[in-house]
């Protein structure tokens, strides 16, 4: 018997829930189709069971739309009696009267709500939100003004005032309310940066909000020179606009005032380095170095300023022979000063790279790296990094099979790490250079899955190159010549590389390697720092092979050259934009979008920043 009763109870509950769900769906359907008379029946039933604000609002709207104003008024008053502290119902009744032309009734309710306000932050904020929801801005402001008097300094309502002023376009008042919050408690700095980061359009060249905030912060710094909170906000503001010179001035003053021993300036240097503003980055690091032994950041600053020079040489190819010699000497001086140990391995790696790839000192670099393998205290990862650099230089030096052995060791020791995947890829390239295309392909197939995106993309590109071109002529000669030209390019033997590329074009006219040859020739010219000729080859590629697979690669390379080497951001933006609109499925889409937006931000903020 008990089981039968239990079954009936469960069944009734199930039917009840099913009915409620059906009523909700039908009510919503009729309401959205403005069939309020049909929706009314269902919302009345739903409101009887669940007096949520959603059901109440829909039920009330149906009553009004069907002309049953008497029931609507009665229902509103009943809700007010049941929820006397909820101002939203009272405001709903007032707007109900207002919509019916009873302005005096409505005004009386609004006035009573403000008059009855007590010293409760929650009640003040709730009433303010209710007025704002109904676009009653005057009453919303009066609520905040009275609330501030009642609450005094216990709850200053700065967020609410700022939101209010922002909503009516009073930007200066909004900013001052936000900044007053820092006087109330300086710990609000991080929250305020997040809020202002959404309020200010840093991409807008003539951003009123940016200018007003900058002026307000400078004025407050002048009035409170011993306070750091506003200086920190101003520095943050300059960094958002990438005005690093101005940020450096502020940070340097803050570092001295706070006696931070270079920490703040060193951190700014890192931000500048990440954003490729090497000039300001070097200023930051030099400031720390000049602090001498009193700064705990001395060694890191010395390493960092060398790394900036390394990036200028290796990435941006911005140097002459004298500057190259000075850089090598600076590295050697640092290593003589601090010794070759596990802490200076990053310097050893960078110096070896510069010596081998730019200073024609491969033998010196190899000897230095081989000695570094014996450094006591070096971790397994550091030894792997040394082997990778040593292998790269062996490829440059012409000893590719010695390089292959080192790559295999790293691959074996770090099978599941990125450095191991990179080693496997570079070793596959050794076999590709040697014409062992089938074996190279088998290694690349492994790397196309389960590795980092960068390695997977590189593996896919080389695999696709082999797949598309291997075996198209009877003796595989074209593909072998291309691989030889590719290797000679990596060895910086550009004229010999071009002989192989030109032989393919002459012997096998119309071969599918045509776009790859142009791309490699451009790559060779980039390694030489000959940007004009590099551009010429890429533009020819787009003219002749604009619809082929390397078109988006060429566009991205052109954008990168104009952005980072010729410093023509507008031209760079044109190429990035083409990727976004003409090659939406490109692997470069995300990076192109990021760079394009960054270029827009910088170009729009150039005026008014000095």
N, C-alpha and C positions, 0 to 999 in steps of 0.2 A: 504493500500500500504506500509506504514512504517513497519508494522509487517512482511510483506513478505520480504522486504529488510533486516530487522534485522535477520529473520530466515535464509536467504541465507548467511549472514555474519557469523553467528554462525556456520552454517554447513560447510562453507569453512574453518573456523579456526579449527574446529574439524577434518576435513579430513586432513588438513595440519599437525596438531599435530600427528594424527594417522600415517601419512606417515613417519614423522620424527622418530617416535618410531620404526616403522618397518624397516626403513633404518638403524637405530642404531643397532638393533638386528642382521640384516643380515650382516652388516659391521663387527660387532664383531665376528660373527660366521665364516665368511670366513677368517678373519684375524687370528683367533686362529687356524684355520685349514691350515694356510699358503697358502691359495688360494688368493694371493695378487692381481692378475688381476681382480678377481671378487670383492674383497673388495675395490679396488681403485675407482670403479664407485660410490659406496655408500659414501665413505669418502670424495670424491671430492664434492659431492652434500651436504654432511653435513658441510664441511668446508666453502662452499659458504654461507651457512646460519648462521653458528656459528663458528667464528674463534677463538675458545678456544685453549689453548695449547695442550689439549688432542687430539682434532680433527686434529690440525696441525701436531703433532708428528706422528699420525697414517697415515695421508695422505702422509707425507713426506716419511715414511718408505715404503709405498706401491709404491710410485714413484721410490724409489731406488731399491726395490726388483724386480720391473718389468723392470728396465733398462732405465727408462725415466729420465736420470741424468740431462739433460738440463732443463726440467721443474722443477726438484727438486731444482737446483741451483737458477733458476729464482724466485721460490716461497720463498726460504730462503732470498734472497736479498730484495724481496718486503716486507717481514715481518720486516726486519731490518730497512728499510726506514720508515715503519709505526710505529715502536717501537724503536726509536734510543737509548733510555736509558735502554732498556732491554738487558743485557749482554748475556743472555742465547741464544738468536737467533744468536748472533755473534759467540759464542762458537760452536753452532751447525754447522754454516757455516765452521768454521775452522776445525772441526772434519770431516766434509764432504770432504774438500780438503785433509785432512790427510789420510782418507780412500782411496782416489783416487791416493795417492802417491805424492801429492803436498805439501810436508813438509814446503817449504819456505813460501807459501801462508798462511798456518796454523800458523806458528810461527809468521809471521808478524801481524796477527790478534790478537794473544795472547799478543804480546808485546804492541800493540796499546792500548789494553784494560787496561793493567797495567799502561802504560804511561799516559793515559787520566783520570786515577782515580783521583777523587777530594775528598775534606775533608767532605764527607758525610758518616756517619756510615752505613746508609742503603745501599748505593751503594757498599761500601767495603764488607759488609756481603753478599749482593746478588752476587757479582762477585766471592767471595770465595766459596759460595755454588754452583755456576754454575761450577766452576773448579772442585770442589770435586765430583760433580755428574758425571763428565766425567773422574774421576780418574786422573786428571791432578794435582798431588800432588805438584810438584815443583812450578807450577804457583799459586796454592792455597796458598802455604807458602809465596811466593813473594808478593801476594796480601795483606796478613795479615801484613807482614813486612812494606810494604809501607803505608798501612792503619794506622799502629801504629805511624809512623812518622808524617803523616798528621793530625791525630786526637789528638795526644799527650795524655794528661790525661783526655780529655773530654769523651772518650769512649775507654777504654784500651784493648778491644778485648780478655780478658783473657779466656772467655768461648770458643771462636773460636780457639785460639791457643791450649788450653787444648784438645779440641775435635780433632784437627789436630794431635797433638802429640800422643794422645791415639790411633788414627786410624792407625798410622804407627809403633806402639809398643814402642815409646819413653816414657816409663812410668814415669821416673823421671822428665822429662821436663813437662809432663802433670800435675803431682802433684804440681810442683812448680808454674805453671801458675794458678792452682786453688787456691793455698795458697796466691799467690800475690794478688788475688782478695780480700782477707781479709784485706790486707794493703790498698787497694783502698777504701773499705768500709766494716766495721766489720759486718754490718747488713746482709751480704751475708752468714753468718754462717749456718743458717737453710737450705737455698737452697743448699749449698755446702754439707751438711751432706746427703741430699737426693740424690744428684748426686753421691757422693763417695760411698754411700750405694749400688748403682747399679753397680759401677765400680769395687768394691772390692769384691772378693768372700771370705767371712768370714768363709766359711766351708772348704776352702782349707788350709791344714796344712802348706804348703810352699808358701803361697800367697806372691808373689813378691810385689804386690801393697801395701799390708798391711805393710810389713817391710819397704818399701821405705817411705810410709806416716808417719809411726812411727818415723823413723830417722829424716825426714824433720821437723816434729813438735817439736821434742826434740831440734834440732839445733836452731830453731827459738825461742823457749822458752828461751834457754840459751842466745841468742843474745838480746832478748827483755824481760827481766825478769819482767818488770812492766806491760806487756800486758797480758790480760786474755783471749783474743780470741783464741790463739793457745793452751793454757792450757785446755780451754773448748773443743776444737776439739780433743785433745789427750785423755781427759777423755771419750768423746763420743766413741772414737776408742776402748779404753779398754773395755768399757761396751758392745760394739758390739761383742767383743771376749769373753765376760763374765770373764774378768780378773779383778775381783772386788777389789782385794788387791791393784793392781796398780792404779785403778781408785780412791780408797780411799786416797792414797798418794797425788794424784793430786788435788782432790776435797778439801782435808783438807788445802792444801797450798793456793788454790784459795779462800776458805772461810775466811782464815786469811787475805789475801791480800785485799779482797773486803770488809772486815768487815761485813760479811753477818750474823754474830751472829748464825751460825749453820744451816742456811737454806739449803745451798748446800749439806752439809754432811747429814742432816736429809733426804733430797730427795733421796740421793744415798742409804741411809739405807733402804728406802722403796723399791727401785729397787732390792736391794740384798734380802730383805725379800720375794718379789714376786718370785724371782728366786731360793729360798731355800738355799741361801748362808748365813746361820744364823750367822756364825762366823764373817764375815765382817759386817753384819747388826748390830750385837751387838757392834762392834767397833765404828760404825758410831753413834749409839744412845748414847753410853757411852761418846763419845767426846762432844756431845751436852749437856749431863747432867753435865759434868765437867765444862762447861761454866757458869753454875749456873744461877742465876736470870737475868743476862744480856741477856740471850737468850729467846726470846718469844716462842721458841720451847721446853722449858724445860719439861712442863707437857706432851706434846705429845711424846717426846722422852722417858720419863719414862714409859708411857703407852705402847709405841711400844716395848721397850726392854722386858717388861713383856709378851707382845703378842708373841714375838719370843720364849720365854721360854714355853709359852702355846702351841705353834705349835710343838716345840720339844717334849713335853710330849704327847700331844693328837694325833698328826698325825704320828710322827716318833718314838714315844715310846722310846726316847733317854734320859734315866734318871736312877738314882738309888735312894734309899730311902732318903739318905742325901740330894741329889739335889732336890728331891720332897719337902722335909720339908723346905729347903731354899727358894724354889719358893713360897710356900704357905706363908711363913713369909714375903717375899718381897711384895706380894700382900697386905697382912694385914697392913704392914707398910705404903704402899702407901695410902690405904684407911683411915688409922688413920690420915695421914698427910693431905689429901685433903677432907676427909669426905665422907659419902655415900650420894651422891646427883645425880641429873640427868646427870651431866658431868662424873661421875665415874661409871655409870651403866655398861658400857662395861667391866670394871675391876671386878665388882660384878659378872657378868655372867661367866667370865672366871675362877675366883677363885672358884665359886660354882661348876663349871664343874670339875675342878681338884680335889677339895675336895671329891666330890661324887664318881666320876668314877675311881679315882686313889688313893685317900688318905683314902678311907673307912670312910668318914666323912659325910655321907648322911644327918644325922640329923642337923649338923651344916649348911650344904648347904641349906637345906629346910628352916630353921629358917631365914637365911640371905636373901633368896629370898622373903619369905613372908613379911619381913620387907621392902624390896625394893619396893614391890607393893604400899606402902604408901608414897613413896618419893614424896614430893611436886615438881611440875614442870615437872614430868615425862610425856612424851607424850604417846598417846594411843599406838603407835607402840612400844615404849620401854616397856610399861606394857605387851603388847602381847609377846615380846621377853622374858620377865621374866616368864610369864605363861608357855611358851613353854619349857624353861629350867627346871622350877619347875615340869612340867608334865613328862619330860624325866627322872628326878631324882626319881619321884614317881614310874615310871615303873621299874627302877633299884631297888628301895627299896621294891617293891612288891605290892604297892597300885595302881594297874592298873586302877581301876574304878575312883579313885580320879584324875588320869592322864587323863582319858577319859573326865571327866567333864571340865577340863581345856582346852583340845584340842577342845572340842565343843564350848567353849566360844570364842576362837580365831577364829575358823572357822566361827562362826556367825558374829563376829565383822569385819572380813576381808575376806569376801566371794570371792572378786575379786582380792585379792593380793596374792603374792607367799607364804607369811607366812600363810595365810588362807588355801591355797591348801596343804601346808606341814602339817598343823594341821589335815586336813581331812584325809590325807594319814596315819598319825600316829594313828589317832583314828580308822581307818579301820583295822590297824594292831592289835589294842587291841581286836577287835571282832574276828579277825583271831586267835589270841593267845587263846581266850576262846572257840574256836571251832564253832563260829557262822559264818561259811564259806559263806553261802548264803548272809547274810547281808554285810559282808566284801566285797564280790564280787560286790554287787550293788554300794557300795561307790567307789570302784576302777574303775568301769566302767565310773563313772562320771569324774574321774580324768584323764582317758586316753586321754581325749580331752579337749582342751581349757585351759591347764595349762602349766607351764614352762616345757621345755624339760626334765629337770632332774626329776621332780616329775612325769611327764607322763611316763618316762622310768621305774621308780621305781614301779609305779602303774601297769604298764603292766607286769613287771616281777612277781610281787606277784600274780596278776590276773592269769597269765599263770600257775604259780605253783599250784594254787587252781584248775584251770580248768583241768589240766592234771592228777592230783592225787586224787582229792576229789571223793570218792565213788568207787574207784577201788576195794576195798574189802568191804564185806557186812556190816561191822559195823563201817566203817570210822576210825578205830582205828589207822591205820598207819599215816594218815594225822593229826590226833589229837596229836599223840605222837610227830610227827615232829614239829608241832606248839608249843608244850610245850618245846621241846628241843630248838627251836628258841628263845622263851621267856627267858629261863634260860641262854642262851648265852648272850642275851642283859643285863641280870642281873649279868653277870660275874660269874655265877655258872657253870663253865665249866664241872666239873666232873659229875654233875647231868644231864647236857644237853647231855653229851656223852652216859649216860645210856639209855636215850630215843632213841638216834640215833642207838645205838647198838641193842636195842630191836627190832627196825624195821627190821634191816638187818638179825637178827636171826629168827624172827617170820615170816617175809615175804621176804624170799630170792628172789632176782631177781625183787623186786619191783621197779617201775619207779622212786622212790625217791632216788635211789642209788647215782646218780650224785649230787643231791641237798644235800645229807648228807655229801658227801666228801667236797663239797664247804663250807658248814656251819662249818664243823670241821676245815677247813683251816682258816675260818674267826675267829673262837674262838682262834686258836693258834696265829693269828695276833694280836688280842686284848691283848693276854698275852705277846706279843713281842717275841714269839718263832718262829722265821722266818724259821728255818730249818724244823720243823715239818709242818709248814704251806705249805711250798714248797712240801713236801712229799705227802700231801693230794691232792694238785693241780696236781702234776705229775701223781698220780694214776688216777685222774679223766680223764686226757687226754689219758692215756693208755687204760682205759676201756671204756670211753664214748667220745672218740675223735671226733666223728662225730655228737654228740648230741648238744642240744641247749646251754649248758653252756660251751662249748669248748672255745669260744672267751672270755667269762668272765674269765675263768681260765688263759688263755694266758695273758690277760691284768693284772690280779692280780700278776702273776709271774713277768711280766715286771716291775710292780710298786715296788714289794718287792726288786728285784735286783737293781733297779735304786735308790730308796730312802732309803732303809734300809740296804742292804748289800753293797751298793755303787759299784756295778759291772755293769757299764754302757754297756759294750760290751754284757754281757749276757742279760741285759734288752732289748737291741736293737734287739737281736735275736727274742725275743717273740713279740715285737711290729711289727717287720717285718713280722712274720707269720700271724698276723692279717691282715696286708695290702695285703698279697698275697693269703692267704688261706681262709679269711673270709671278703671278700670285702664289703658285705652288713651288716657288724656288726655295732652296735650302737657306737662301740669304734673306728671306722676307722679314723675319723677326729682327735681325741685326740691321737691315736696311731701314726698317721703320724706326728703330731706336736712334740710328744716326741721323735720319732725316728730321725727326722731331727735335733732336738736340741742336742740329744746325739752325732750325727755325728759331729755337729758343735763344741761341746765342746772337743770331743776326738781328733779332727783334729787340734785344736788350742792349745793343751796342750804344745807342744814343741814350743820354741821360744817366750814364753810369759813372762818368768820370768825376 
